[in-house]
Amino acid sequence: MTDISPDLQDKLDAAAFRRLVSHLQNRTDVQNIELMILADFCRNCLGDWWREAAEAEGVSLTKEEARERVYGMPYAEWKEKHQKAATPEQMAAFEARKETKS
């Protein structure tokens, strides 16, 4: 791999994160339960990770503030506009996924 300085790596990582967040904000058809089944993370996880990174740098954020960064709006608003109830099939797949992780 090309020799990349830590500063440049941080810049590239940040750009990739912003693109992922933007992509997820625009793909409101993709439900969090689907992300959890397929990738074992969801928008809420990204918000938690962002909050933890902020706290590691001495910045205190609430869970809601971090989620708003990821969702592009307050989480409650996103849920109302875009979140659908998980189907029985999705819940079964989610439970099966949890069992394989144990």
Backbone as ProteinMPNN parsed JSONL, in Angstrom:
{"seq_chain_A": "MTDISPDLQDKLDAAAFRRLVSHLQNRTDVQNIELMILADFCRNCLGDWWREAAEAEGVSLTKEEARERVYGMPYAEWKEKHQKAATPEQMAAFEARKETKS", "coords_chain_A": {"N_chain_A": [[0.839, -1.179, 0.0], [0.404, 2.283, -0.606], [2.509, 4.591, 1.028], [1.12, 6.334, 3.571], [0.612, 9.221, 5.415], [-0.185, 9.627, 8.922], [-1.872, 11.868, 9.31], [-2.972, 12.282, 6.752], [-4.27, 9.826, 6.461], [-6.226, 10.078, 8.474], [-7.714, 12.167, 7.339], [-8.661, 10.951, 4.979], [-10.098, 8.81, 6.093], [-12.071, 10.258, 7.449], [-13.396, 11.46, 5.288], [-14.414, 9.194, 3.997], [-16.131, 8.25, 6.006], [-17.962, 10.395, 6.137], [-19.086, 10.129, 3.607], [-20.285, 7.581, 3.811], [-22.187, 8.109, 5.831], [-23.754, 10.056, 4.521], [-24.691, 8.488, 2.414], [-26.257, 6.599, 3.819], [-28.138, 8.354, 4.898], [-29.506, 9.07, 2.635], [-30.528, 6.669, 1.777], [-33.136, 5.855, 2.817], [-34.842, 3.771, 2.554], [-33.519, 1.536, 3.362], [-33.6, -0.366, 6.114], [-32.75, -0.255, 9.616], [-32.81, -2.756, 10.905], [-32.273, -4.465, 8.812], [-29.651, -3.748, 8.189], [-28.443, -4.578, 10.574], [-28.853, -7.352, 10.454], [-27.431, -8.074, 8.138], [-24.878, -6.812, 8.365], [-24.194, -6.488, 10.993], [-24.222, -4.033, 12.254], [-25.704, -0.768, 12.631], [-27.353, 2.36, 11.872], [-27.668, 3.501, 14.394], [-25.544, 2.325, 15.768], [-23.385, 3.546, 14.443], [-23.805, 6.17, 15.3], [-23.345, 5.817, 18.048], [-20.645, 5.047, 17.992], [-19.521, 7.367, 16.955], [-20.116, 9.187, 18.968], [-18.61, 8.058, 21.055], [-16.044, 8.406, 19.995], [-15.938, 11.189, 19.984], [-16.096, 11.691, 22.728], [-13.681, 10.557, 23.516], [-12.022, 12.52, 22.674], [-12.585, 14.502, 24.401], [-15.011, 15.758, 24.047], [-18.271, 16.166, 24.958], [-21.183, 14.526, 24.187], [-24.67, 13.897, 23.756], [-26.528, 10.846, 23.332], [-28.621, 11.294, 21.585], [-27.771, 13.629, 20.224], [-25.553, 12.637, 18.833], [-26.776, 10.669, 17.26], [-28.362, 12.299, 15.656], [-26.435, 13.444, 14.043], [-25.778, 11.291, 12.433], [-28.245, 10.467, 11.317], [-29.135, 12.786, 10.12], [-31.18, 14.288, 10.982], [-33.334, 14.705, 13.852], [-33.504, 11.666, 15.685], [-36.034, 10.653, 16.461], [-37.71, 11.91, 14.625], [-36.767, 10.803, 12.213], [-37.422, 8.112, 12.651], [-40.233, 8.278, 12.703], [-40.768, 9.146, 10.085], [-39.488, 7.232, 8.414], [-38.929, 4.66, 9.487], [-39.928, 1.321, 9.505], [-42.002, -1.221, 10.939], [-40.355, -4.118, 12.075], [-40.447, -7.124, 10.255], [-41.816, -10.429, 10.951], [-40.093, -12.271, 9.738], [-37.729, -10.797, 9.466], [-37.119, -10.383, 12.171], [-36.698, -13.031, 12.986], [-34.443, -13.659, 11.451], [-32.668, -11.819, 12.548], [-32.488, -12.725, 15.2], [-31.379, -15.264, 14.698], [-28.942, -14.481, 13.691], [-27.791, -13.31, 15.946], [-27.454, -15.581, 17.499], [-25.476, -16.984, 16.117], [-23.278, -15.468, 16.655], [-22.593, -15.985, 19.238]], "CA_chain_A": [[0.0, 0.0, 0.0], [1.108, 3.561, -0.631], [2.823, 5.141, 2.341], [0.197, 7.427, 3.872], [0.871, 9.795, 6.738], [-1.347, 9.542, 9.824], [-2.786, 12.991, 9.064], [-3.709, 12.009, 5.517], [-5.177, 8.713, 6.731], [-7.375, 10.639, 9.196], [-8.506, 12.938, 6.378], [-9.338, 9.99, 4.104], [-11.092, 8.108, 6.92], [-13.182, 11.186, 7.69], [-14.145, 11.609, 4.032], [-15.165, 7.95, 3.781], [-17.216, 8.24, 6.985], [-18.989, 11.354, 5.701], [-19.781, 9.556, 2.454], [-21.147, 6.516, 4.323], [-23.313, 8.749, 6.518], [-24.605, 10.639, 3.486], [-25.336, 7.379, 1.705], [-27.314, 6.056, 4.674], [-29.194, 9.348, 5.019], [-30.274, 9.049, 1.387], [-31.131, 5.346, 1.58], [-34.114, 5.686, 3.894], [-35.515, 2.489, 2.346], [-32.752, 0.506, 4.055], [-33.968, -0.342, 7.518], [-31.69, -0.619, 10.551], [-32.837, -4.195, 11.17], [-31.598, -5.101, 7.679], [-28.218, -3.53, 8.391], [-28.008, -5.43, 11.677], [-28.832, -8.738, 9.99], [-26.388, -8.274, 7.128], [-23.557, -6.269, 8.652], [-23.995, -6.455, 12.438], [-24.195, -2.662, 12.742], [-26.766, 0.037, 12.026], [-27.149, 3.801, 12.039], [-27.499, 3.768, 15.823], [-24.17, 1.95, 16.107], [-22.518, 4.621, 13.958], [-23.969, 7.283, 16.226], [-22.646, 5.47, 19.287], [-19.205, 5.093, 17.735], [-19.159, 8.779, 16.776], [-20.161, 9.78, 20.311], [-17.455, 7.543, 21.789], [-14.859, 9.086, 19.45], [-15.981, 12.565, 20.48], [-15.763, 11.673, 24.158], [-12.245, 10.296, 23.62], [-11.37, 13.806, 22.408], [-13.012, 15.456, 25.414], [-16.263, 16.408, 23.638], [-19.405, 15.465, 25.539], [-22.388, 14.532, 23.364], [-25.706, 12.953, 24.143], [-26.831, 9.845, 22.322], [-29.49, 11.932, 20.588], [-26.956, 14.517, 19.39], [-24.747, 11.802, 17.941], [-27.665, 10.057, 16.277], [-28.783, 13.324, 14.703], [-25.329, 13.571, 13.082], [-25.848, 10.156, 11.507], [-29.536, 10.437, 10.617], [-29.387, 14.042, 9.414], [-32.368, 14.868, 11.625], [-33.55, 14.01, 15.126], [-33.827, 10.249, 15.525], [-37.49, 10.459, 16.555], [-38.286, 12.335, 13.346], [-36.416, 9.786, 11.216], [-38.244, 6.924, 12.921], [-41.609, 8.565, 12.291], [-40.841, 9.267, 8.627], [-38.874, 6.191, 7.594], [-38.763, 3.323, 10.072], [-41.065, 0.401, 9.444], [-41.931, -2.303, 11.917], [-39.649, -5.299, 11.588], [-41.313, -8.26, 9.938], [-41.437, -11.652, 11.677], [-38.938, -12.871, 9.063], [-36.551, -10.022, 9.839], [-36.799, -10.662, 13.57], [-36.135, -14.383, 13.041], [-33.088, -13.573, 10.912], [-31.88, -11.087, 13.531], [-32.24, -13.651, 16.316], [-30.457, -16.284, 14.206], [-27.631, -13.822, 13.575], [-27.269, -13.168, 17.313], [-27.053, -16.906, 17.968], [-24.224, -17.38, 15.476], [-22.213, -14.67, 17.246], [-22.288, -16.485, 20.594]], "C_chain_A": [[0.885, 1.243, 0.0], [1.331, 4.04, 0.791], [1.965, 6.386, 2.565], [0.485, 7.924, 5.281], [-0.371, 9.636, 7.615], [-2.347, 10.671, 9.596], [-3.617, 12.761, 7.811], [-4.68, 10.855, 5.722], [-6.414, 9.205, 7.473], [-8.293, 11.398, 8.245], [-9.299, 12.008, 5.459], [-10.419, 9.213, 4.864], [-12.312, 8.984, 7.153], [-14.032, 11.353, 6.438], [-14.985, 10.365, 3.756], [-16.338, 7.854, 4.752], [-18.334, 9.181, 6.554], [-19.773, 10.805, 4.512], [-20.717, 8.425, 2.887], [-22.378, 7.106, 4.998], [-24.282, 9.356, 5.503], [-25.376, 9.564, 2.732], [-26.497, 6.82, 2.533], [-28.449, 7.052, 4.878], [-30.087, 9.348, 3.784], [-30.962, 7.715, 1.123], [-32.098, 5.04, 2.732], [-34.915, 4.397, 3.731], [-34.787, 1.346, 3.053], [-33.001, 0.652, 5.547], [-32.796, -0.775, 8.398], [-31.659, -2.116, 10.811], [-32.132, -4.942, 10.04], [-30.083, -4.933, 7.792], [-27.686, -4.439, 9.495], [-27.905, -6.896, 11.241], [-27.629, -8.975, 9.077], [-24.986, -7.888, 7.586], [-23.232, -6.164, 10.141], [-23.706, -5.043, 12.96], [-25.34, -1.922, 12.057], [-26.437, 1.517, 12.239], [-26.935, 4.155, 13.508], [-26.088, 3.426, 16.281], [-23.204, 3.041, 15.661], [-22.596, 5.838, 14.864], [-23.245, 7.04, 17.536], [-21.136, 5.563, 19.11], [-18.73, 6.533, 17.594], [-19.124, 9.483, 18.139], [-18.952, 9.332, 21.134], [-16.163, 8.204, 21.308], [-14.797, 10.527, 19.944], [-15.566, 12.611, 21.943], [-14.282, 11.395, 24.379], [-11.427, 11.559, 23.372], [-11.832, 14.895, 23.371], [-14.289, 16.207, 25.08], [-17.424, 15.564, 24.161], [-20.64, 15.637, 24.641], [-23.41, 13.583, 23.956], [-25.884, 11.937, 23.02], [-27.679, 10.453, 21.214], [-28.71, 12.868, 19.669], [-26.129, 13.723, 18.383], [-25.612, 11.15, 16.872], [-28.124, 11.074, 15.245], [-27.696, 13.552, 13.651], [-25.426, 12.478, 12.019], [-27.128, 10.166, 10.682], [-29.808, 11.694, 9.795], [-30.62, 14.763, 9.915], [-32.506, 14.187, 12.98], [-34.028, 12.574, 14.884], [-35.333, 9.999, 15.557], [-38.184, 10.837, 15.245], [-37.998, 11.3, 12.25], [-37.276, 8.536, 11.393], [-39.67, 7.126, 12.415], [-41.74, 8.564, 10.767], [-40.459, 7.988, 7.882], [-38.848, 4.788, 8.189], [-40.051, 2.531, 10.002], [-40.897, -0.645, 10.535], [-41.213, -3.493, 11.291], [-40.646, -6.42, 11.347], [-40.922, -9.456, 10.801], [-40.205, -12.323, 11.064], [-37.642, -12.129, 9.415], [-36.148, -10.308, 11.285], [-36.189, -12.049, 13.728], [-34.693, -14.377, 12.535], [-32.158, -12.859, 11.891], [-31.523, -11.991, 14.711], [-31.246, -14.735, 15.913], [-29.049, -15.716, 14.118], [-26.996, -13.687, 14.957], [-26.754, -14.501, 17.823], [-25.726, -17.348, 17.355], [-23.034, -16.608, 16.027], [-21.773, -15.21, 18.596], [-21.242, -17.554, 20.589]], "O_chain_A": [[1.986, 1.233, 0.55], [0.457, 3.913, 1.649], [2.078, 7.368, 1.832], [0.589, 7.136, 6.22], [-1.484, 9.525, 7.101], [-3.555, 10.447, 9.683], [-4.822, 13.014, 7.803], [-5.799, 10.896, 5.212], [-7.53, 8.802, 7.148], [-9.515, 11.283, 8.336], [-10.476, 12.252, 5.192], [-11.512, 8.986, 4.346], [-13.447, 8.516, 7.068], [-15.26, 11.384, 6.523], [-16.136, 10.471, 3.33], [-17.425, 7.424, 4.366], [-19.51, 8.819, 6.598], [-20.986, 10.997, 4.423], [-21.833, 8.326, 2.377], [-23.494, 6.646, 4.759], [-25.495, 9.183, 5.62], [-26.564, 9.716, 2.45], [-27.588, 6.597, 2.009], [-29.603, 6.649, 5.018], [-31.288, 9.6, 3.881], [-31.89, 7.65, 0.317], [-31.901, 4.102, 3.505], [-35.595, 3.971, 4.664], [-35.382, 0.3, 3.313], [-32.656, 1.664, 6.157], [-31.953, -1.566, 7.976], [-30.578, -2.693, 10.927], [-31.463, -5.945, 10.287], [-29.326, -5.865, 7.521], [-26.6, -5.005, 9.366], [-26.967, -7.595, 11.624], [-26.903, -9.958, 9.231], [-24.013, -8.557, 7.239], [-22.117, -5.793, 10.509], [-23.032, -4.875, 13.977], [-25.877, -2.377, 11.047], [-25.362, 1.86, 12.73], [-26.113, 5.013, 13.828], [-25.5, 4.149, 17.086], [-22.305, 3.421, 16.412], [-21.58, 6.466, 15.161], [-22.605, 7.942, 18.076], [-20.432, 6.091, 19.971], [-17.647, 6.877, 18.067], [-18.221, 10.27, 18.421], [-18.341, 10.142, 21.831], [-15.289, 8.525, 22.113], [-13.724, 11.026, 20.283], [-14.78, 13.467, 22.348], [-13.684, 11.926, 25.314], [-10.28, 11.658, 23.807], [-11.513, 16.069, 23.186], [-14.623, 17.186, 25.747], [-17.536, 14.382, 23.836], [-21.077, 16.757, 24.376], [-23.056, 12.585, 24.583], [-25.436, 12.157, 21.894], [-27.474, 10.157, 20.037], [-28.96, 12.899, 18.464], [-26.025, 14.103, 17.217], [-25.22, 11.086, 15.707], [-28.259, 10.736, 14.069], [-28.007, 13.824, 12.491], [-25.18, 12.729, 10.839], [-27.097, 9.901, 9.481], [-30.625, 11.667, 8.875], [-31.049, 15.751, 9.32], [-31.846, 13.177, 13.224], [-34.842, 12.312, 13.999], [-35.848, 9.214, 14.761], [-39.124, 10.17, 14.814], [-38.879, 10.965, 11.458], [-37.79, 7.975, 10.425], [-40.24, 6.243, 11.774], [-42.714, 8.041, 10.225], [-41.035, 7.686, 6.837], [-38.752, 3.814, 7.442], [-41.12, 3.005, 10.387], [-39.786, -0.914, 10.992], [-41.436, -3.83, 10.128], [-41.568, -6.633, 12.135], [-39.811, -9.495, 11.328], [-39.373, -12.877, 11.783], [-36.599, -12.745, 9.634], [-34.963, -10.458, 11.583], [-35.261, -12.229, 14.518], [-33.824, -15.018, 13.125], [-30.999, -13.244, 12.047], [-30.376, -12.01, 15.159], [-30.367, -15.091, 16.697], [-28.077, -16.4, 14.438], [-25.799, -13.922, 15.117], [-25.731, -14.552, 18.505], [-24.935, -18.019, 18.017], [-21.894, -17.05, 15.88], [-20.667, -14.907, 19.045], [-20.881, -18.07, 21.647]]}, "name": "protein", "num_of_chains": 1, "seq": "MTDISPDLQDKLDAAAFRRLVSHLQNRTDVQNIELMILADFCRNCLGDWWREAAEAEGVSLTKEEARERVYGMPYAEWKEKHQKAATPEQMAAFEARKETKS"}
